[in-house]
Each structure stands twice: as structure tokens, then as C-alpha cells.
Amino acid sequence: MGLDFTAITPYVHMLLAGAVTTIQASLLAVTFGSLFGVVVGALRVMPVRWVRSLAATYIYVIRGTPLLIQLFLIYFGLPSLGLNLPAFTAGIIGLSINSSGYVGEIVRGGIEAVPKGQWEASQVLGLSYMRTLRFIILPQAIRNMLPAIGNEFVTLIKESSLLSTLAITELTMVGQQVRSVTYASFETFIVVGVIYLVMTSATSAALQYVEKRWKVA
């Protein structure tokens, strides 16, 4: 028996709409996750020991627990504390928090990769620690971190499929709905997989272009 995609053709527009939701969720998550991750990563290299330990503990917990459990804690757990969040909001918060743990380690590595002479030269010029970090170290570190952060964005696009467990109508959820109507499971998820592949490939190509533009000879 061969594959027959005609049954899902009428539902392609639904799958594309789900892909748009996936892209929106991924963009929001990588934006907030990167911003918070920069803060966490900067705290990981602070000269104050207890601050470094606190940031390291946060990263350890986030990276050591499944994203699905984190989503469940936010969406199903917080209502028991009196905080009810819409599914999409809870999903974005969960993805952002998870991403920040990984971005935090990326930022830490990028900061530590900057030669120590940059710190010493800033001290000679009389710059404070925070001004040195903001104006001297981070601009150099971000260029080194860009490939890893790009990979995190690609990973987020794929991990956003877990939002379907919160009944968010992203691509995977729509695929499940189409499958339940057409009973064409294999064909439906082939199309879903191809759409994910197109999204991740386009994202990787765009990030490679940015990397080339920022590359220092």
C-alpha cells in the first residue's frame, strides 16, 4: 500500500497556521530566554561567590530537569498556588526559562573566552566591573556566542512541539488533529516533519548569514 497525501491536502492551511504559531512561540521564547540567560551567565562570572553559586544552582536545576516537567509545573502546578496562566503564556514562560539555563552557560563560556587582558586594561582605565562587562566584554563575547545561541534557537523550534501537551494549537497539535480526522497518521506526520525541517533549515541559513556578516577577519 503506497502513501496517499490527498486526504490531508484540505488541511494543509491548518498545518501552516500551526507552523506560524510554532515560529511565534519560538521567537518569543528565544528572545526572553536569551535576555534572562545573559543575566544568568553574567552572574556566573561575578566576583561575589554566593552570587556565582546561586546562578550555578539555577542552571543545574533547569538543565537537569525535563522541559515537559517544567511546563507541567507552570501550567498545572501554579494554579494550586492561586496563579492561573493562559496556556500560551505558560508555554512561553516554560520555554524561556528552559532556554535561559542553556543560554546562561553559553554566555558564561563566551565571557570567559575573552582574554583576561581586556579586564586588566579596563581596570587600568578606571572602568567599574559592570561597565567593563557591559561595554567591553559582552560585545566581544556575543560574537563568539552567536553560533551556540543559533543552535539553541533551532532546538527551541523542535522542542516547542511539547506545547501540544498544553493544548496549544502549534504544528504538532494541529498534526494530531488532522490525523484524528483523516486517519492518515503516516502521511500527516511526514508533512509535519517536512515543515519542521523547512523551518529549522531556513533558521540555520539565516543564522549562518548573520555569522558571516559578524565574522572578524
Buried (B, 14 or more C-beta within 10 A) or exposed (E): EEEEBEBBEEBEEBBEBBBEBBBBBBBBBBBBBBEBBBBBBBBBBBEEEEBBEBBBEBBEEBEEEEBEEBBBBBBEBBEEEEEEBEBBEBBBBBBBBBBBBBBBBBBBBBBEEBEEEBBEEBEEEEBEEEEBBEEBBBEBBBBBBBBBBBBBBBBBBBBBBBBBBBEBBBBBBBBBBBBEEBEBEEBBBBBBEEBBEEBBEEBBEEBEEEEEEEEEE
